[in-house]
Amino acid sequence: MDLAHCLLDRRDYTAVQFQQLTLPDLGAKRRNLVCITCGQEAFFRKPSADGRAACFGARPHAAGCSMAAEDALRVESAIGPDEAIIRNTDVLVVDFNFGAVQGAPHLQDGDQAGAQGRGRRHVAGAGAGQRAARPHRRLSTLLKHLRSSAAFGASNQPIEIGGIANRTLRDFFVEFSALHPHHFSQVVGCWGMIADAGAGNGITWLNSGGRGDISIGIPDAIGAAFTQRFRVTDLEDLAGAYVLAIGTPWISQQGKKCLIVDDIEFVTASLA
Ligand SMILES: [Zn+2]
């Protein structure tokens, strides 16, 4: 779409006007955009090297929004809430896409995790035999369900993830805009829309916007795996992407909210 509303200065912008803002101004405002018609969270994407013009988008617009047709973006086919999970009392196991040699990535919760919740891989031992009996879902599927159904995210379905048990969908997964101080001392699955991305000091930062305003850090150690797995050719591709990242959020000395992803298996992305 060619128009968006900025919540910071309460102005409507065309994509061309927005592109002409100074870099710091553009950087702040692109994290505070909404659709002028339906008010849903929107994003700005700079022109690409291969000639695509600057544009705005929203993923999704509200039902029936007239601006939706203007968004020439890939929209995932809508999949309904995962009733099979919501109604199931068995523990839902989150599957990681691990190789047999490295073993499954393992998370540490609470104080043992340290400030940045370093995850580790270990080879699964006892308990593997229960595998078939319980429902399993991958992170990419969970992100789709979280986006399509508020009931799914609000479910008290017990889950097990990376060796952490005794958590529920509702308390483990938290949308960027719903982050509260108590989330900053435990491992959570943070998800939401990315407004822009930038690289520096060995980390690529995926920045959300608005009230959540957390940045997801992808260290260079897993950077190549990340860009390959999610087909990122340019950092601008990540404007408007949905990301689900697992780790322990923390607040830097400058007051910036961050979550560093320690293992490629702890993140999934859905690009527009
Ligand atoms: Zn809209």
Residues whose N, C-alpha, C, O or C-beta is under 5 A from the ligand:
A	BS01	ZN	C35 T37 C38 G39 H61 A62 C65 M67
